[in-house]
Amino acid sequence: MVTFITRLPPAAGDIRLAVKDLIDVAGLPTTAGCRAVADVAAPAAADAACLAGARAAAVAIVGKTNLTELAFGGSGVNEWFGTPVNPLDPGLVPGGSSSGSAVAVAAGEADIGYGSDTAGSIRIPAACCGVTGLKTTYGRIPLPGVWPLAPSLDTVGPLSRNVAGATAGMVLLEPGFAVATEAACRVGRLRPEQVSVDPRIDAAVDAALARSGLEVTEVSLPGWQDALRAGRTIMVAEAAQSDGHLLADPVAAAKISPAVRIRFAAAESVGPAHLHQARLGQERWRAALAVVFSQVQLLALPTVRFFPPPLEDAARSYHECTLPFNLAGVPALALPVPAGSRLPASLQLVGPAGTEELLLATGALVEAAVA
């Protein structure tokens, strides 16, 4: 069970940063959590573009963190390098794919973790480990030097123990970033169609919103299941393009776990016509979201529909509440809220493109209200 694939010696710096091991760090190999990649990986010649702010601030990079193999899965389980231990309960999944970064901040081994989010891969481990994670607007944080999964959905963002830490992470990713001076006034409570949420999680989200004093109204957003299907189609098709060279090499393919090979096999049924229809569905979904955001400033819903399951029950679908927002390219913040049990629930706040400043201001308000 390993949090870091590469651990660095202690270094000077007020902020300790853990970097998901699909983000290039100069002088270190990038493994993408995959044995087939690790066995041939050379040290990166340069940092990924998203590390420029951290380098300028002279933060201490403490290591490169473990992840679901090739960032393709939501459990955080890694057959090759071991699975990071969930600090809330070692018998539960840590969530993925940015499992190591979430565990590093939850366990106090880093102040900020960088992760990537293609279908929920920052928010899902944040929910499972009881920390805060921010999926950024598509295109806001540069991706050169980041191992791709689905390039039209991939994003990079921060994880930390609280909203202040996530904000500090955004300042590193985007120097000059500043949180909005006021929180949102109008929040829409979204209950995704045909998504069965644990009633304790729904109740925890509702209670946190009520305690925050935000003006909350129920909203509907038709087309959720269509958005999930379109997002999955685009993701598996682009993942096959990104990593198909590994599957085409028999030696490399033998070093990819069966569970991940099965996910890539789904791409075989996605032809050009299917992908075209998914792209059209993506445009319809963006238009539907725009209508809702003309009525409310932010949306609120659970991050994950269930509490983190036992490791032996890891093979589940984790992204029913997250992937549609990757399809739309909009930012989303996951933060823990009390659920009346030993495990927290996770509240997801979602805004229009470019509203990370408002999301973090509103997240800070909710966090203070439930503390």
NORRA-V456216 format. One record per residue. N is the residue number from 1. RES is the residue in one letter. BURIAL is + if it has 24 or more other C-alpha atoms within 12 Angstrom, else -. Layout:
n=[N	N]
res=[RES	RES]
burial=[BURIAL	BURIAL]
This chain:
n=[1	2	3	4	5	6	7	8	9	10	11	12	13	14	15	16	17	18	19	20	21	22	23	24	25	26	27	28	29	30	31	32	33	34	35	36	37	38	39	40	41	42	43	44	45	46	47	48	49	50	51	52	53	54	55	56	57	58	59	60	61	62	63	64	65	66	67	68	69	70	71	72	73	74	75	76	77	78	79	80	81	82	83	84	85	86	87	88	89	90	91	92	93	94	95	96	97	98	99	100	101	102	103	104	105	106	107	108	109	110	111	112	113	114	115	116	117	118	119	120	121	122	123	124	125	126	127	128	129	130	131	132	133	134	135	136	137	138	139	140	141	142	143	144	145	146	147	148	149	150	151	152	153	154	155	156	157	158	159	160	161	162	163	164	165	166	167	168	169	170	171	172	173	174	175	176	177	178	179	180	181	182	183	184	185	186	187	188	189	190	191	192	193	194	195	196	197	198	199	200	201	202	203	204	205	206	207	208	209	210	211	212	213	214	215	216	217	218	219	220	221	222	223	224	225	226	227	228	229	230	231	232	233	234	235	236	237	238	239	240	241	242	243	244	245	246	247	248	249	250	251	252	253	254	255	256	257	258	259	260	261	262	263	264	265	266	267	268	269	270	271	272	273	274	275	276	277	278	279	280	281	282	283	284	285	286	287	288	289	290	291	292	293	294	295	296	297	298	299	300	301	302	303	304	305	306	307	308	309	310	311	312	313	314	315	316	317	318	319	320	321	322	323	324	325	326	327	328	329	330	331	332	333	334	335	336	337	338	339	340	341	342	343	344	345	346	347	348	349	350	351	352	353	354	355	356	357	358	359	360	361	362	363	364	365	366	367	368	369	370	371]
res=[M	V	T	F	I	T	R	L	P	P	A	A	G	D	I	R	L	A	V	K	D	L	I	D	V	A	G	L	P	T	T	A	G	C	R	A	V	A	D	V	A	A	P	A	A	A	D	A	A	C	L	A	G	A	R	A	A	A	V	A	I	V	G	K	T	N	L	T	E	L	A	F	G	G	S	G	V	N	E	W	F	G	T	P	V	N	P	L	D	P	G	L	V	P	G	G	S	S	S	G	S	A	V	A	V	A	A	G	E	A	D	I	G	Y	G	S	D	T	A	G	S	I	R	I	P	A	A	C	C	G	V	T	G	L	K	T	T	Y	G	R	I	P	L	P	G	V	W	P	L	A	P	S	L	D	T	V	G	P	L	S	R	N	V	A	G	A	T	A	G	M	V	L	L	E	P	G	F	A	V	A	T	E	A	A	C	R	V	G	R	L	R	P	E	Q	V	S	V	D	P	R	I	D	A	A	V	D	A	A	L	A	R	S	G	L	E	V	T	E	V	S	L	P	G	W	Q	D	A	L	R	A	G	R	T	I	M	V	A	E	A	A	Q	S	D	G	H	L	L	A	D	P	V	A	A	A	K	I	S	P	A	V	R	I	R	F	A	A	A	E	S	V	G	P	A	H	L	H	Q	A	R	L	G	Q	E	R	W	R	A	A	L	A	V	V	F	S	Q	V	Q	L	L	A	L	P	T	V	R	F	F	P	P	P	L	E	D	A	A	R	S	Y	H	E	C	T	L	P	F	N	L	A	G	V	P	A	L	A	L	P	V	P	A	G	S	R	L	P	A	S	L	Q	L	V	G	P	A	G	T	E	E	L	L	L	A	T	G	A	L	V	E	A	A	V	A]
burial=[+	+	+	+	+	+	+	-	-	-	-	-	-	-	+	+	+	+	+	+	+	+	+	+	+	+	-	+	+	+	+	+	+	+	+	+	+	+	-	-	-	-	-	-	-	-	+	+	+	+	+	+	+	+	+	-	+	-	+	+	+	+	+	+	+	+	+	+	+	+	+	+	+	+	+	+	+	+	+	+	+	+	+	+	+	+	+	+	+	-	-	+	+	+	+	+	+	+	+	+	+	+	+	+	+	+	+	-	+	+	+	+	+	+	+	+	+	+	+	+	+	+	+	+	+	+	+	+	+	+	+	+	+	+	+	+	+	+	+	+	+	+	+	-	+	+	+	+	+	+	+	+	+	+	+	+	+	+	+	+	+	+	+	+	+	+	+	+	+	+	+	+	+	+	-	-	-	+	+	-	-	-	+	+	-	+	+	+	+	+	+	+	-	-	+	-	+	-	-	+	+	+	+	+	+	+	+	+	+	-	-	+	-	+	-	+	-	-	+	-	+	-	-	+	+	+	+	+	+	+	+	+	+	+	+	+	+	+	+	+	-	+	+	+	-	+	+	-	-	-	-	-	-	-	+	+	+	-	+	+	+	-	+	+	-	-	+	-	-	+	-	-	-	-	+	-	-	+	+	-	+	+	-	+	+	+	-	+	+	-	-	+	+	-	+	+	+	+	+	+	+	+	+	+	+	+	+	+	+	+	+	-	-	+	-	+	+	+	+	+	+	+	+	+	+	+	+	+	+	+	+	+	+	+	+	+	+	+	+	-	-	-	+	+	+	+	+	+	+	+	+	+	+	+	+	+	+	+	+	+	+	+	+	+	+	+	+	-	-	+	-]
